[in-house]
Every structure is written in C-alpha cells, then in structure tokens.
C-alpha cells in the first residue's frame, strides 16, 4: 500500500577535481530499517581503507562510517519509520583519522570538529607512521637507494637515521633531507616540501647526490657548483610557480622530473648523463683535503 521512503544523501569532496560533479543522490529504503542500516545503505561510494566519515542525519552527527568498520553509531539505534523518517544523510570527510579513535573521541563527547580532531590525532598518526617505517626498515631487505649512493652521502658527512624500501631520511650540516617513493615517482627535498619529483629512482639518487654535494661544497667554502659540461639535457618546460615566487620546471618521458627552484635545476644539469662516481668526482674537484 505504501512505497519505500525516499531520502537524500550527499558527501564531502575528498580532493581537487572530486567536486567536478555532484555527489548528491536519492536512496529508497524500506520503512522499519534501523538507523545503522540506513547509514550503511547511504554510505559513500568511495571504498578506501583508513578513511573516516561522520554521518549526519538531518544535521545531527549519528555515526562514524568507514570501509574498515562499517557504521559505528554515536546515538542509540532506532527504527526509521514513516512518521520519523529523516530527510537527508550527509557524510563529512574526516580524512585519514583512524575511525576507531574518531568514534571513541566522539563517543566521549568531543565536538565533531574535523580540524580540531585532525590536530589532536596528528601526533598519534606520526608515531604510528614512524613505527611502520621502522618495521619496514627492519623486515624488508630492499632499499630505496643503492649502497653506493648511501656510502657517498655518508662520506660527505650525512647521518642517515632511516632507510627502507620507500624512504631515506638523513641530516647534513644541520639540514634535513629526505627522499620517498610515491607510486612511480620519488619525492626529494631539503627542509619542507619536495625540491624535485623524479622517475626513475636510479636517476633520483643521482640528482640527490648532486644536490647534497652542492651543499657539501658550500660547507667546504667552495662555489656551490663546480665547472661541468651539460650533457644532452632534455628540454625543461616551465610550470606554474608554487609556492608563489618559486619557479618550477618539468620534463616528461622515460625520464620524468619536476623541479622547484634554480638549485634543483643545477643539480639536474650536473647529474644528467652521469654516474654516481662521476658526480662525486665533479663535486669534490677543487676542494682542499678535509
């Protein structure tokens, strides 16, 4: 006699470009289903492990939903009747905050404020990330960069405090350097964001040797770069500046690079077409004995 209940659903966008189309839709549910079932049926189509969502029913936060744990209610479960049917379910994206931790904090009475909870969870996430990186270093024999590259960096005074199959992290002359694999690219940099993004990894370690070697030369009182010939370089195309005022360039093909700043380009020019041994010889040319 009576048909199903029609309820509007929507979700936050998760990245640039994800908001190109609307995520709003309408679902049909049978009268009498429970609130937890409604949240499951309305849940986002994105199925990424470790992602957390807070389900709001007519504006009220009622559950934490994730592909890992399903709907974890923040309110007592109840039946959805025609008389008490909600009009709208919206899913707020809570990034990679651990869904179990998020459910616990909201159950304890924390306000559903994503930015505040993200800041609170950040040190926990960092500690977990560090533990995972150490596990990979201990249990996986592969390394991101070759022993030849690491020995070269150490010879210039680098103190390597982590090196696994995805990441190397070291300090040299008070500066913190890192290189990490992201899909097929290797992100490399000193201090904050990456100064270079490079594929393949075999050239990424050559670029790193040239970039670190330039700092080593400065510390030894020499010019940042030695005299060298540029060997058949691929053409670098300018990119939009980021951060504002920082010039960037890129090339694509078998060798793919994105470079930020003039120093990154100089390291690219020195490293291209050369082995680690050849790069080291150039970097150390003209330096007085340590």
ABEGO torsion letter per residue (X at the ends): XBBBBBBBBBBBBABBGAAABBABBBBBBBBGBBAAAAAAAABBABBBBGBBBBBBBGGBBABBBBAAAEBBBABBBBBBBAAABBABBBBBBAEABBAAAAAAAAAAGBBBBAAAAAAAAAAAAAAAAAAAAAAAAAABABBABBAAAAAAAAAAGBBBABBBAABBBBBBGGBBBBBBBBEABBBBBBEBBBABBBOBAAAAAAAAAAAAAAAAAAAAGBBABBBBBBBGBBBBBBBBBOBBGBBBBBBBEABBBBBBEAAAAAAAAAABGBBAAAAAAAAABGBBBX
